[in-house]
Amino acid sequence: MTATQDVRPSRLPSLTGLRFLAALLVFINHVQHLNVFADPAVQKGYVKAVENAGQMGVSFFFILSGFVLTWVARRDDTVGQFYRRRFFKIVPNHVVAYLASLALLLAAGVPLFAPEAVANFFLVQSWMPSSDYIVYSVNGVTWSLSVEVLFYVSFPLLILLVGRLSPRRLWSWFVGLAVLSVVVPLVVAQFLPSGPKSPFAGPESWPVLWISYFFPPMRLFEFVAGMILAKIVMAGRFPRIGALPMALLTVAAYVVSIVALPPFSAYYVAAIYLVPMGLLIAALAVADDEGRRTVTGTRPMVWLGEISYAFFLIHLFILFNTHAALGGQWAGWGGYQRKALSTPLAVLFVLAVLGLCVLLSWLLYALVERPMMRHFSRPRRGGRPAGTVPTDPAALPTSPAPAGSATHPPAPTASSGV
């Protein structure tokens, strides 16, 4: 097998910084489930403004994964070393966060569900057709990690297939994937039952939502689209359009999603964000490659991007448990009595929890993620075996942190699981 390039590519600090903004979208989406604003109008307005933010953040990370893994692919790497790096990048943090969430659930005295807990630990929960595997995961956000695992397993084959595409036809393939991301869920839904109802807010039944949103193969459209965009940029075929127009297009797509479309709709979630966010990622990569400065490429943003994977893993159970603690409770599966605050106090509370999550994320990154990558992601001795496969060097700060969101729903109709 051969990768796409021999020379180590330039770093992509702007995409590293953008990772934190995507993780922040997931965070602010989950805040809505706290019902922390005592003013009903403020709470309703907040929910309306952020109801699709988590889905947008998830889609961003899936596209980014494909883009960055392709961007840093090298000829001198092996399949084994690629999997080794991915393992030590993802698993240690996941285990620590899983155990922390498990401890909080045990402290809350709630009953645990063994099949769901085991599936969550081994990151296979998104393959399970029952909604319980999302609702009762020990650390609900990691459903998207089980999707990312499919990306990593299939990447050595996918990079070979993408590498054979004619540069002149790359844009056609990208457009085709965007179209398929709309058409395939619509077609599949015609063969699925209209019940049972989804435990998450949204117009579709659970079978339709699971296949369209949580089922790992269905998210390959975003991952492969990211790969093709990376090839377009590397081939010099991306138009010289700045990142600002692409950012405005992304914001416009989000506004359309909350104004004109129902919340958490399985049909549009990938399609409406795939094109604008993919173009934004590509535009920022071009800026980085040409040495142009960007807002997300500043040192503070890059630092936040580096801890964004840890942030993603721990933010949900910290958010719910700190809110429950205001009333002297444990969060459990989200079934605690929510304490509403005045708008100024609610804003201060959310900002305080955000700061706490950043601090703990930095500790997890510094004490677990970075040491594990430094000491175990590469063999200590010997050369590389024959055969090659693309991968992302451990030292490169642009390695995509898998992120997404899901939550232990505060109520059966909560629009969680994003």
NUTITOR-108772 format. One record per residue: residue in one letter; x, y, z of N, C-alpha, C, O in turn. Coordinates in steps of 0.1 Angstrom, whole numbers, plus 5000, padded with zeros to 4 digits. Layout:
BEGIN
AXYZXYZXYZXYZ...
This chain:
BEGIN
M500849885000500050005000500950125000502050135006T500450234993501250354993500350474997499150474995A500950565004500250685008500350784998500750764986T500050915002499851014991501051104990501151174980Q501951094999503151194998504351145006504151055015D505451195002506751155008507251255018507851225028V506851375016507451485025506351515035505151525033R506851535047505951575058505351705055506051805052P504051715056503351845053503451945063503951925074S503052065059503052175069502052155080501052085077R502252225091501252215102500052295098500052385089L498952265105497652335102497152395115496152345121P497852505120497352555133495952615133495252605143S495552665122494152725121493152615123492052645130L493352495118492452385120492452335134491452295140T493652335140493752305155492952395163492152345172G493052525161492252615169490752605166489952625175L490452575154489052565150488352445157487152445159R489152345161488652235168488052275181486952215185F488552365188487952405201486652475198485752455206L486552555188485252625185484152515182483052535186A484552405176483652305173483252235186482052205188A484152205195483852145208483052245216482152195224L483252375215482452465222480952465217480052485225L480752445204479352425199478652315206477452325210V479352205209478752085216478452125230477452095235F479352195236479152235250477952325252477152305260I477852425244476752525245475352455241474352495246N475452355233474252275230473752195242472652195245H474752135249474352065261473852145272473152105281V474252275273473752365283472252375283471652395293Q471652365271470252385270469452285279468352315283H470052165281469352065288469352085303468652015311L470052185308470152215322468852295326468452295338N468252365317467152455320467552555331466852575341V468752605329469352685340468852835340468952895350F468252875330467653015329466253015335465352955330A466053095346464753105352463753175344462553155344D464253275336463353355327462953265316463753225308P461653225315461253135304461553185290461853105281A461453315288461753375275463253355271463553325260V464053375281465553355279465853215276466653175267Q465253125284465552975282465052935269465752855262K463852975265463352935252464252995240464452925231G464653115242465453175231466853105231467353085220Y467353075242468653005242468552865235469352825227V467552795239467352665233467152675217467752595210K466452775213466252795198467552825192467852775181A468452905198469652945192470652835191471552835182V470652735201471752635201471252495198472052405200E469952485194469452345193470152255183470052135185N470752315173471452235163473052255164473752195155A473452325174474952345175475752225177476852205171G475252135185476052005187476151925174477151865172Q475051915166475151845154476151905144476851835137M476252035144477152105136478652075140479452045132G478852075154480152035159480551895155481751875152V479651805157479951665153480351655139481351585135S479551715130479851705116481151765112481951705104F481551875119482851935117483951835120484851825112F483851765131484951675135485051555125486151515122F483951505120483951395111484651445098485451365092I484351565093484951615081486451635083487351605075L486751695095488151735098489051605099490151605095S488451505105489251375106489751325092490851295091G488851325083489251285069490251375063491151335056F490051505065490951605059492351595065493351585057V492451595078493851595084494551465082495751465079L493851355083494551225081495051215067496151155065T494351265058494851265044495951365042496951335035W495851475048496851585047498251535052499251575046V498251455063499551415069499951275064500951225070A499251215055499551085051500951075045501351165037R501750965048503150955044503350815038502650725041R504350805029504650685023505350585032505350465030D506050635042506950555050506250505063506950455072D504950505063504250455075503650315072503450285061T503350245083502750115081501350115087500950205095V500550015084499250005089499249985104498550055112G500249905109500349885123500650005131500150035142Q501650085126502050205133500850315132500750385142F500150315122498950405121497950375132497550455139Y497650245133496650205143497250225157496450255166R498550205159499150225172498950365176498650395188R499250465167499150605171497750645174497450715183R496750595166495350625168494950565182494150625189F495450445185495050385198495450465210494750495219F496750505210497250585221496850725221496950795231K496350775210495750915210494350905216493951005223I493550805213492150805217491950725230491150775238V492450615232492050515242492350565256491450565265P493650605259493850645273492950755279492450735290N492750855272491850965276490450905278489750935287H490050825268488650765269488550685282487450695288V489450605285489350515297489350605310488550575318V490150705311490150795323488750865324488150865335A488250915313486950985313485850885316484950925324Y485950775311484950665313484850635328483750625334L486050615334486050575348485550685357484950665367A485950815353485450925361483950935360483250955371S483350915349481850925347481250805354480150825361L481850685354481350575361481350595376480350555383A482350655381482450685395481350775400480750765410L481050875391479950975395478550905394477750935402L478350815385477150735384476950645396475850635402L478050585400478050495412477750585425476950535434A478350695426478150785437476650835438476150855448A476050845426474650885425473750775429472550795432G474250655430473450535433472350495423471450435427V472650525411471750485400472050345395473250305396P471050275390471350145385472150155372471850235363L473150065370473850065358473349955349472749855354F473649965336473149875326474349805320475049875312A474649685323475849615319476149615304477249655300P475149575296475449575281475849705276476749725268E475049815280475349945275476749995280477450055273A477049965293478250005298479449945291480450005288V479349815288480449735282480549785267481649805263A479449805260479549865247480149995246480950025237N479850085256480450215257481950205259482750275253F482350115268483850105271484650065258485750115256F484049965251484749925239484350005226484749965215L483650105228483350205217482650135205483050155194V481650055208480849995198479350035199478549975192Q479050135208477650155211476850205199475650185198S477450275190476750335178476250225168475450255160W476850105170476449995161475149925166474549855159M474749955178473649885184472349955181472250085182P471349885176470149945171469250005182468250075179S469449965195468650015206469050145210470250175212S468150235213468450375218469050365232469750465236D468850255239469450245252470950265252471550305262Y471550215241473050225240473550365239474750385241I472750455235473050595235472650665248473450735254V471450635252470850705264471650665276471950755285Y471950535278472550485290474050455289474550365296S474750515279476150495279476750565291476250665296V477850505297478450565308478950705306478650795314N479550725294479950865290479350885276479950845266G478150945276477350945264477951015252477650975241V478951105254479451175242480351085233480551115222T480750975239481650885231480950805220481650725214W479650825218479050765206479750795193479950715184S480250925193480950965180482350905179482850895168L482850865191484150795190484050665184484850615176S482850595186482650465180482450485165482750385157V482050605160482050635146483450655141483750605130E484250725148485550755144486350625143487250615135V486150525152486850405151486650335137487650285132L485450345132485250295118486150375108486750315099F486150505110487050585101488450535101489150525091Y488950515113490350475115490650345109491650315102V489750245112489950115107489950105091490650035085S489050185085488950185071489850285064489950275051F490550375071491350475064492450415055492650465044P493150315059494250255050493750215037494350235027L492450165036491850125024491350245016491550265004L490650335024490050455017491150545011490850605001I492250555017493350645012493850594999494250664990L493850464998494350404985493250434974493650464963L492050424977490950444967490950594964490850634952V491050684974490950824971492250864963492150954955G493350804966494550834959494550804945495350854937R493650724940493550684926492650774918492550764906L491950864925491050954918491851054910492851104914S491351084898491951184890491751324896490651354900P492851404897492751534902491651624895491051704902R491451594883490451674875489051644880488051714877R488851524886487451484890487251494905486151444909L488151554912488051554927486751634931486051594940W486551754924485451834928484051754925483151774932S484051684914482851604911482551504921481451484925W483651444926483451344937482951414950482051354957F483451534953483051604965481551634964480751614973V481151684952479751724950478851594951477751604957G479351494945478551364946478351314960477251264963L479351324968479251284982478251374990477451324998A478251504987477351594993475851554989474951554998V475651524977474351484972473951344979472851334983L474851254979474551124985474251135000473351065005S474851235007474551255021473151295023472651275034V472451345013471051385014470251265009469251235016V470551214998469651114992469650984999468550925001V470750935004470850805010469950795022469150695024P470050885032469150885043467650885040466850815045L467350965030465950975025465450835019464350795022V466350775012465950645006465850535016464850465017V466850535025466850425035465650445044465050345049A465250565048464150585057462850525051461950495059Q462750515038461450465033461250315036460150265035F462350245040462250105043462250075058462349965062L462250185066462350165081460950195087460150275082P460650135098459450155105459250295111460250365113S458050335113457750475118457750475133457450575139G458150365139458150365154459250255158459650175150P459650265170459250345181459750495180460650525172K459050575187459450725187460850735193461250665202S461650825187462950855192462950915206462050995209P463850875215463850935228464451085228464451155238F464951125216465451255215464551335206463751285199A464551465208463751555200463951535186465151525182G462951545178463151535163461951465157461151395164P461751485144460451435138460551285134459451225131E461751225134461851095129461650985140461851025152S461350865136461350755145462750725149463750765143W462950645160464250605164465050525153466150555151P464350425146465150355136465650445125466850435120V464850545121465350645111466450725116467450745109L466350775128467350855134468650775136469750825133W468550655141469750575143470550555130471750575130I469750505120470450475107471050605101472150605096S470350715102470750835095471850915103472650985097Y471850905116472750995124473750915132474950955132F473350805139474350745148475050625141476150595145F474450565131475050445125476350475118476350555109P477450425122478850465117478950475102479450575097P478550365094478750375080478050495073478550545063M476950545079476250655073477050785074476850885067R478050795084478750915085480050915077480851005078L480250805069481450805061481350905050482450945045F480250955046480151065036480951185040481651235032E480851225053481551335058483051315058483851395055F483451195063484851165065485551155051486551215049V484951085041485551075028485451215021486451245014A484451295023484451425018485651515023486251585015G485951495035487151565041488351515034489251595032M488451385032489651335025489851395011490951435007I488651395004488751454990489151604990489851644981L488551675000488951815001490451835003491051924998A491051745011492451755014493251735001494251794998K492751634993493451604980493251724970494151754963I492151794971491851914962492852024966493452084957V493052044979493952154983495452114980496152194975M495751984982497151934979497451944964498651954960A496451924956496651934942496552074936496752104924G496352174945496352314941495052354934495052444926R493952274936492752304929491652374937490552384933F492052414949491052494957491152634953492252694953P490052704950490052844946490552934957490452904969R491153044953491753134963490653224968490553344965I489853164976488853234984489153234998489553125004G489153345005489553355019488653275028487553235024A489153255040488353185050487153255055486153195059L487153395054486053465059484753445052483753415058P484753445038483553405031483053265034481853245035M483953175036483553035040482953035054482052955057A483453115063482953125077481553175076480653135083L481353285068480053345067479053245061477853245065L479453165052478653065046478252965056477052915056T479152925065478852825075477852885085476952815089V478053005089477053075098475753075092474653055098A475653105079474353115072473752975072472452965073A474452875069473952735069473352705083472252645084Y473952745094473452725107472152795109471252745115V472152925105470953005107469752945100468652935105V470052895088468952825080468452705088467252675088S469452625094469052505101468152535113467252455116I468352645120467452665132466252745128465252745136V466152815117465052895113464052815105462852815107A464552735095463752675085463552525087462652465080L464352455095464252315096463952275111464352345120P463352155112463052105126464352065133465352035127P464352075147465552035154465851895153464951805153F467151865152467651725152467051635142466651525144S466851695130466351615119467451525113468551575110A467151405111468151305106468551335092469651305087Y467551395084467751405070468751515066469551495056Y468751625073469651735068470951755076471751825072V471051685087472051715096473451715090474251805092A473751615082475051605076475151695063476151765061A474051695055474151755042474251905043474951975036I473451965053473452115053474752175058475052285055Y475552095065476752145071477952095063479052165063L477851995056479051925049479752025040480952045041V479052085031479652175021480252295027481452325025P479552385035480152505040481352475050482352545049M481152375058482252345068483452285061484552315065G483152205051484252145044485052255036486252245036L484352345030485052455024485752545033486852595030L485252565045485952645055487252575060488252645061I487152445062488352375066489452385055490552405058A489052365042489952375031490552515030491752525028A489752615032490252755031491252785042492252855039L491052735054491952765064493252685062494352725066A493152565057494352485054495152555043496352555044V494552615033495252685023495952805030497152835027A495352875039495952995046497152945054498153015054D497052835061498152785069499252745059500452775062D498952675049499952625040500752745033501952725030E500052855031500752975025501353065036501853165032G501253025049501853105059501053235063501553325069R499753235059498953355063498353335077498053225081R498253445084497753445098496253435098495553505089T495653365107494253355109493853365124494753355132V492653395126492253415140492353285148492753285159T491953175142491953045148493452985149493652885156G494353045142495752995142496553065153497753045153T496053155161496753225171497153125182496553015183R498153155190498653065200497653025210497552905213P496853115216495853075225494752975219494352875226M494453005207493452915200494052775197493352675199V495352775194495952645191496052565204495852445204W496352635215496452565228495052505232494952385236L494052585230492652535233492352415223491652325228G492752425211492552315202493252185206492652075204E494352195212495152085216494452005227494551885228I493752085236493052015247491651985244490851935252S491152005231489751995228489251855229488051835232Y490151755226489651615227489351585242488351525245A490251625251489951605265488751675270487951625277F488551795264487451885268486151815263485151805271F486151755251484951685246484551565255483451545258L485551495260485351375268484751405281483951325286I485151515288484751535302483651635304483051645315H483351715294482451835296481051795300480451865308L480551685295479151655297478851615312477951675318F479651525317479351485331479751595341479251595352I480751675338481051785346479851885346479451945357L479351915334478252015333477051975341476552055348F476651845340475451805347475651785362474851825370N476851735366477051715380477351845388476851855399T477951945381478052075388476752145390476452205400H475852125380474552185381473752115391473052175399A473751985392473051905402473551945416472851945426A474851965417475452005430474952135436474952155448L474452225427473852345432472652315441472352395450G471952205439470852165447471152055456470251995461G472452025458472851915467472451775462472151685470Q472551765449472151635443473351575434474351645432W473051455430473951395419473151395406471951385406A473951405395473251405382472651275378471551265372G473351165381472851035377472751025362473651065355W471550975358471250965343470551095339469951095328G470751205346470151325342468751355349468151455346G468351265358467051275364467151355378466551305387Y467751465378467751545391466851665389466451705378Q466551725400465751845400466551965396467552005403R466252025385467152135379466852265387465752305389K467952335390467852465397468052575387469052585380A467052655385467052765376467652895383467352915395L468352975376468953095381468553215373468153205362S468753325379468553455372469553455360470553385361T469153535350470053535338471453565341472353495336P471753675349473253705351473853585359475053555355L473253525369473853415376473953295367474953215368A473053265359473053155350474253165340474953075338V474453285335475553315326476953295333477853225328L476953345346478253325353478453175356479553135356F477353105359477552965362478052885350478952805351V477452915338477952845326479352885323480152795319L479753005325481153045322482052975332483252945329A481652965345482452905355482652755352483852705353V481652685348481752545344482652535331483452435331L482552625322483352625310484852635314485652565310G485152725324486452745328486952625335488152585334L486152555343486552435350486852325340487752245342C485952315330486252215320487552235313488252135310V487852355310489152385303490252345312491252295307L490152385325491252345334491452195335492552145334L490352125337490551975339490951915325491651815325S490551975314490951925301492451935300493151845294W492952055304494452075303495151965311496151915307L494651945323495251845332495251705325496251625326L494051665319493951535313494951535301495551425298Y495051645294495951645282497351635287498151555281A497751715297499151715301499551595309500751555307L498651525316499051415324498751285318499351185322V497951275308497551145302497851145287498651065282E497151235280497251225265498651255260499151165252R499251355264500551395258501651295262502351245254P501651255275502651145279502451015272503450955268M501250975270500950845264501450855249501950755244M501150965243501550975229503050985228503650925218R503651055237505151065236505850935238506850905231H505350855248506150735252505650605245506450515244F504450605240503950475235503450475220503150375215S503350595214502750595201503750555190503350525179R505050545193506050495183506850385189507150385201P507350295181508150185186509450245192509950345186R510050185202511250245208512450215199513450285199R512450095192513650055185513150015171512049995168G514249995163514049935150513450025139512950135142G513549975127513050055116511650015113510949955121R511250065102509850035098509749915089510549895080P508749825092508549715083508149755069507749865066A508249665060507849695046506449715045505649665054G506049795035504649825034504349965040504949995050T503450035034503250175039501750205040500950135033V501450295048500150345050500150485055501150525062P499250565052499250705057498850715072498150625077T499350815078498950835092499250975096499751055088D498851005108499151145113500251135123500051075134P501351205122502451205131502051245145501251335146A502551175155502051205169502451345173501651415181A503551405167503951535172503151645165503151765170L502351615155501651715147500451755155499551675158P500251885159499151925168497851935160496851965166T497851905147496651915140495851775139494851765132S496451675146495751545146494351565151494151625161P493351515143491951555147491451485159491551355160A491051555169490451495180488951455177488251545173P488651335179487251295176486351365186486651375198A485351425181484451485190483051475185482751455173G482151485194480751475191479951505204480551555213S478751465204478051485216476851385217476251355207A476651355229475451275233475251305247476251345254T474151275253473951305267473051205273472251145266H473151195286472051125293470851225294470951325301P469851195287468751295285468151335298467751245306P467951465301467251505313465751465313465151455323A465251445301463851405300463651325287464451345278P462751235286462651155274462551235261462951185250T462051355262461851435250462951535248462851625238A464051535256465051635254465851605241465951495237S466251715235466951695222468451675225469251755221S468751565232470151535235470551425225469851395215G471751375228472351275219472951335206473151265196V473251465207473751525195475251515194475951565185
